[in-house]
Amino acid sequence: MSHFTAEKKANIFKTYGGSETNTGSIEAQIAMLTERIKHISAHMNSGNKKDFSSNRGLMQMVGRRKRLLQYLSKTNLEGYRALIEQLGLRK
């Protein structure tokens, strides 16, 4: 996660978690994972197709985000729909 500055992380947590210190909210965790997935996907597409360790980490993050999204859809359907709309997931 070296590409994240402290301000960027605080901004993500403030936008999706409600406050800068609310790092444990489901919405903030999903938003942070989405940013990390976008960064690693760009790395993989920019000529690093044989970077298998990054690919494995990417697949683990996608699975973790999927599980968190399933939990959010079961507990807060309206929040789930709003979050996937904001993040641009599941078109």
MARVOMAR-276546 format. One record per atom (N, C-alpha, C): residue number from 1; residue in one letter; atom name; z, x, y. Coordinates in Angstrom, 1 decimal. Example, Ala and Ser with C-alpha at 12.3 -4.5 7.8 and 13.67 -1.06 7.14 Angstrom:
! residues 2
   marvo   rodo   kese        w        u        v
       1      A      N      7.8     13.2     -5.7
       1      A     CA      7.8     12.3     -4.5
       1      A      C      7.8     13.2     -3.3
       2      S      N      7.1     12.8     -2.2
       2      S     CA      7.1     13.7     -1.1
       2      S      C      7.9     12.9      0.0
//
This chain:
! residues 91
   marvo   rodo   kese        w        u        v
       1      M      N      0.0      0.8     -1.2
       1      M     CA      0.0      0.0      0.0
       1      M      C      0.0      0.9      1.3
       2      S      N     -0.6      2.0      1.2
       2      S     CA     -0.6      2.9      2.3
       2      S      C     -1.5      2.4      3.5
       3      H      N     -2.3      1.4      3.2
       3      H     CA     -3.2      0.9      4.3
       3      H      C     -2.5     -0.1      5.2
       4      F      N     -1.3     -0.5      4.8
       4      F     CA     -0.5     -1.5      5.6
       4      F      C      0.4     -0.7      6.6
       5      T      N      0.3     -1.1      7.8
       5      T     CA      1.3     -0.6      8.8
       5      T      C      2.4     -1.6      8.9
       6      A      N      3.5     -1.2      9.5
       6      A     CA      4.7     -2.0      9.6
       6      A      C      4.4     -3.3     10.4
       7      E      N      3.6     -3.1     11.4
       7      E     CA      3.2     -4.3     12.3
       7      E      C      2.4     -5.3     11.5
       8      K      N      1.4     -4.7     10.7
       8      K     CA      0.6     -5.7      9.9
       8      K      C      1.4     -6.4      8.9
       9      K      N      2.3     -5.8      8.2
       9      K     CA      3.1     -6.5      7.2
       9      K      C      4.0     -7.5      7.9
      10      A      N      4.6     -7.1      9.1
      10      A     CA      5.5     -8.0      9.8
      10      A      C      4.7     -9.2     10.3
      11      N      N      3.4     -9.0     10.7
      11      N     CA      2.6    -10.1     11.1
      11      N      C      2.3    -11.1     10.0
      12      I      N      2.0    -10.5      8.8
      12      I     CA      1.7    -11.4      7.6
      12      I      C      2.9    -12.2      7.3
      13      F      N      4.1    -11.6      7.3
      13      F     CA      5.3    -12.3      6.9
      13      F      C      5.7    -13.3      8.0
      14      K      N      5.4    -13.0      9.2
      14      K     CA      5.7    -14.0     10.3
      14      K      C      4.7    -15.2     10.2
      15      T      N      3.5    -14.9      9.9
      15      T     CA      2.5    -16.0      9.9
      15      T      C      2.7    -16.9      8.7
      16      Y      N      2.9    -16.3      7.5
      16      Y     CA      3.0    -17.1      6.3
      16      Y      C      4.4    -17.4      5.8
      17      G      N      5.4    -16.6      6.2
      17      G     CA      6.7    -16.7      5.7
      17      G      C      7.7    -17.4      6.7
      18      G      N      7.2    -17.5      7.9
      18      G     CA      8.1    -18.2      8.9
      18      G      C      8.8    -17.2      9.9
      19      S      N      9.2    -16.1      9.3
      19      S     CA      9.8    -15.0     10.2
      19      S      C      9.5    -13.7      9.6
      20      E      N      9.7    -12.6     10.3
      20      E     CA      9.4    -11.3      9.9
      20      E      C     10.2    -10.8      8.7
      21      T      N     11.4    -11.4      8.6
      21      T     CA     12.4    -10.9      7.6
      21      T      C     12.3    -11.8      6.3
      22      N      N     11.5    -12.8      6.3
      22      N     CA     11.4    -13.7      5.2
      22      N      C     10.3    -13.2      4.2
      23      T      N     10.6    -12.1      3.6
      23      T     CA      9.6    -11.4      2.7
      23      T      C      9.6    -12.1      1.3
      24      G      N     10.5    -12.9      1.0
      24      G     CA     10.6    -13.5     -0.3
      24      G      C      9.9    -14.8     -0.5
      25      S      N      9.4    -15.4      0.6
      25      S     CA      8.8    -16.7      0.5
      25      S      C      7.5    -16.6     -0.4
      26      I      N      7.2    -17.6     -1.1
      26      I     CA      6.1    -17.7     -2.0
      26      I      C      4.8    -17.5     -1.2
      27      E      N      4.7    -18.2     -0.1
      27      E     CA      3.5    -18.1      0.8
      27      E      C      3.3    -16.7      1.3
      28      A      N      4.3    -16.0      1.7
      28      A     CA      4.2    -14.6      2.2
      28      A      C      3.8    -13.7      1.1
      29      Q      N      4.4    -13.9     -0.1
      29      Q     CA      4.0    -13.0     -1.2
      29      Q      C      2.6    -13.2     -1.6
      30      I      N      2.1    -14.4     -1.6
      30      I     CA      0.7    -14.7     -1.9
      30      I      C     -0.3    -14.1     -0.9
      31      A      N      0.1    -14.2      0.4
      31      A     CA     -0.7    -13.6      1.5
      31      A      C     -0.7    -12.1      1.4
      32      M      N      0.4    -11.5      1.1
      32      M     CA      0.4    -10.0      0.9
      32      M      C     -0.4     -9.6     -0.2
      33      L      N     -0.3    -10.3     -1.4
      33      L     CA     -1.1     -9.9     -2.5
      33      L      C     -2.6    -10.1     -2.2
      34      T      N     -3.0    -11.1     -1.5
      34      T     CA     -4.4    -11.4     -1.1
      34      T      C     -4.9    -10.2     -0.3
      35      E      N     -4.1     -9.7      0.7
      35      E     CA     -4.6     -8.6      1.5
      35      E      C     -4.8     -7.3      0.6
      36      R      N     -3.8     -7.1     -0.3
      36      R     CA     -3.9     -5.9     -1.2
      36      R      C     -5.1     -6.1     -2.1
      37      I      N     -5.4     -7.3     -2.6
      37      I     CA     -6.6     -7.5     -3.5
      37      I      C     -7.9     -7.3     -2.7
      38      K      N     -7.9     -7.7     -1.5
      38      K     CA     -9.1     -7.5     -0.7
      38      K      C     -9.4     -6.0     -0.5
      39      H      N     -8.3     -5.2     -0.2
      39      H     CA     -8.4     -3.8      0.0
      39      H      C     -8.9     -3.1     -1.2
      40      I      N     -8.3     -3.4     -2.4
      40      I     CA     -8.7     -2.7     -3.6
      40      I      C    -10.1     -3.1     -4.1
      41      S      N    -10.4     -4.4     -3.8
      41      S     CA    -11.8     -4.8     -4.2
      41      S      C    -12.8     -4.1     -3.4
      42      A      N    -12.5     -3.8     -2.1
      42      A     CA    -13.5     -3.1     -1.3
      42      A      C    -13.6     -1.6     -1.8
      43      H      N    -12.5     -1.1     -2.2
      43      H     CA    -12.5      0.3     -2.8
      43      H      C    -13.3      0.3     -4.1
      44      M      N    -13.2     -0.7     -4.9
      44      M     CA    -13.9     -0.7     -6.2
      44      M      C    -15.4     -0.9     -5.9
      45      N      N    -15.8     -1.7     -4.9
      45      N     CA    -17.2     -2.0     -4.6
      45      N      C    -17.9     -0.9     -3.8
      46      S      N    -17.1      0.1     -3.3
      46      S     CA    -17.7      1.1     -2.5
      46      S      C    -18.0      2.4     -3.3
      47      G      N    -18.4      2.2     -4.5
      47      G     CA    -18.9      3.3     -5.3
      47      G      C    -17.8      3.9     -6.2
      48      N      N    -16.7      3.2     -6.4
      48      N     CA    -15.7      3.7     -7.3
      48      N      C    -15.5      2.8     -8.5
      49      K      N    -16.6      2.6     -9.2
      49      K     CA    -16.7      1.7    -10.3
      49      K      C    -15.9      2.2    -11.5
      50      K      N    -15.7      3.5    -11.6
      50      K     CA    -15.1      4.1    -12.8
      50      K      C    -13.6      4.4    -12.5
      51      D      N    -13.1      3.9    -11.5
      51      D     CA    -11.6      4.0    -11.2
      51      D      C    -10.9      3.0    -12.0
      52      F      N    -10.6      3.3    -13.2
      52      F     CA    -10.0      2.3    -14.1
      52      F      C     -8.6      2.0    -13.8
      53      S      N     -7.8      2.9    -13.3
      53      S     CA     -6.4      2.7    -13.0
      53      S      C     -6.3      1.7    -11.8
      54      S      N     -7.2      1.8    -10.8
      54      S     CA     -7.2      0.9     -9.7
      54      S      C     -7.6     -0.5    -10.2
      55      N      N     -8.6     -0.5    -11.1
      55      N     CA     -9.1     -1.7    -11.6
      55      N      C     -8.0     -2.5    -12.4
      56      R      N     -7.2     -1.7    -13.2
      56      R     CA     -6.1     -2.4    -13.9
      56      R      C     -5.1     -2.9    -13.0
      57      G      N     -4.7     -2.2    -11.9
      57      G     CA     -3.8     -2.7    -10.9
      57      G      C     -4.3     -3.9    -10.2
      58      L      N     -5.6     -3.9    -10.0
      58      L     CA     -6.2     -5.1     -9.3
      58      L      C     -6.1     -6.3    -10.2
      59      M      N     -6.4     -6.1    -11.5
      59      M     CA     -6.3     -7.3    -12.4
      59      M      C     -4.8     -7.8    -12.5
      60      Q      N     -3.8     -6.9    -12.5
      60      Q     CA     -2.4     -7.3    -12.5
      60      Q      C     -2.1     -8.1    -11.2
      61      M      N     -2.6     -7.6    -10.1
      61      M     CA     -2.3     -8.3     -8.8
      61      M      C     -2.9     -9.7     -8.8
      62      V      N     -4.1     -9.8     -9.4
      62      V     CA     -4.8    -11.1     -9.4
      62      V      C     -4.0    -12.1    -10.3
      63      G      N     -3.5    -11.6    -11.4
      63      G     CA     -2.7    -12.4    -12.3
      63      G      C     -1.4    -12.8    -11.7
      64      R      N     -0.8    -11.9    -11.0
      64      R     CA      0.5    -12.2    -10.3
      64      R      C      0.3    -13.3     -9.3
      65      R      N     -0.8    -13.1     -8.5
      65      R     CA     -1.2    -14.1     -7.4
      65      R      C     -1.5    -15.5     -8.1
      66      K      N     -2.2    -15.5     -9.2
      66      K     CA     -2.5    -16.7     -9.9
      66      K      C     -1.2    -17.4    -10.3
      67      R      N     -0.3    -16.7    -10.9
      67      R     CA      1.0    -17.3    -11.3
      67      R      C      1.8    -17.9    -10.1
      68      L      N      1.8    -17.1     -9.0
      68      L     CA      2.5    -17.6     -7.8
      68      L      C      1.8    -18.9     -7.3
      69      L      N      0.5    -18.9     -7.3
      69      L     CA     -0.2    -20.1     -6.8
      69      L      C      0.1    -21.3     -7.7
      70      Q      N      0.1    -21.1     -9.1
      70      Q     CA      0.5    -22.2    -10.0
      70      Q      C      1.9    -22.7     -9.7
      71      Y      N      2.8    -21.8     -9.5
      71      Y     CA      4.2    -22.3     -9.1
      71      Y      C      4.2    -23.1     -7.8
      72      L      N      3.5    -22.6     -6.8
      72      L     CA      3.4    -23.3     -5.5
      72      L      C      2.8    -24.6     -5.7
      73      S      N      1.7    -24.8     -6.5
      73      S     CA      1.1    -26.1     -6.6
      73      S      C      2.0    -27.1     -7.3
      74      K      N      2.9    -26.6     -8.2
      74      K     CA      3.8    -27.5     -8.9
      74      K      C      4.9    -27.9     -8.0
      75      T      N      5.4    -27.0     -7.1
      75      T     CA      6.6    -27.3     -6.3
      75      T      C      6.2    -27.9     -5.0
      76      N      N      5.1    -27.5     -4.4
      76      N     CA      4.8    -28.0     -3.0
      76      N      C      3.3    -28.1     -2.9
      77      L      N      2.7    -29.2     -3.3
      77      L     CA      1.3    -29.4     -3.3
      77      L      C      0.6    -29.3     -2.0
      78      E      N      1.2    -29.9     -1.0
      78      E     CA      0.7    -29.8      0.4
      78      E      C      0.7    -28.4      0.9
      79      G      N      1.8    -27.7      0.7
      79      G     CA      1.8    -26.3      1.1
      79      G      C      0.8    -25.4      0.4
      80      Y      N      0.6    -25.7     -0.9
      80      Y     CA     -0.4    -25.0     -1.7
      80      Y      C     -1.8    -25.2     -1.1
      81      R      N     -2.2    -26.5     -0.8
      81      R     CA     -3.5    -26.8     -0.2
      81      R      C     -3.7    -26.1      1.1
      82      A      N     -2.6    -26.1      2.0
      82      A     CA     -2.7    -25.5      3.3
      82      A      C     -2.9    -24.0      3.1
      83      L      N     -2.2    -23.4      2.2
      83      L     CA     -2.3    -22.0      2.0
      83      L      C     -3.6    -21.5      1.6
      84      I      N     -4.2    -22.2      0.6
      84      I     CA     -5.5    -21.8      0.1
      84      I      C     -6.6    -22.0      1.1
      85      E      N     -6.4    -23.0      2.0
      85      E     CA     -7.3    -23.2      3.1
      85      E      C     -7.2    -22.1      4.1
      86      Q      N     -6.0    -21.6      4.4
      86      Q     CA     -5.8    -20.6      5.4
      86      Q      C     -6.3    -19.2      4.9
      87      L      N     -6.1    -18.9      3.6
      87      L     CA     -6.5    -17.7      3.0
      87      L      C     -7.9    -17.6      2.6
      88      G      N     -8.6    -18.8      2.5
      88      G     CA    -10.0    -18.9      2.1
      88      G      C    -10.1    -18.7      0.6
      89      L      N     -9.2    -19.1     -0.2
      89      L     CA     -9.3    -19.0     -1.6
      89      L      C     -9.8    -20.3     -2.2
      90      R      N    -10.4    -20.3     -3.4
      90      R     CA    -10.9    -21.4     -4.2
      90      R      C    -11.7    -22.4     -3.3
      91      K      N    -12.9    -21.9     -3.1
      91      K     CA    -13.8    -22.7     -2.2
      91      K      C    -14.4    -23.9     -2.9
//
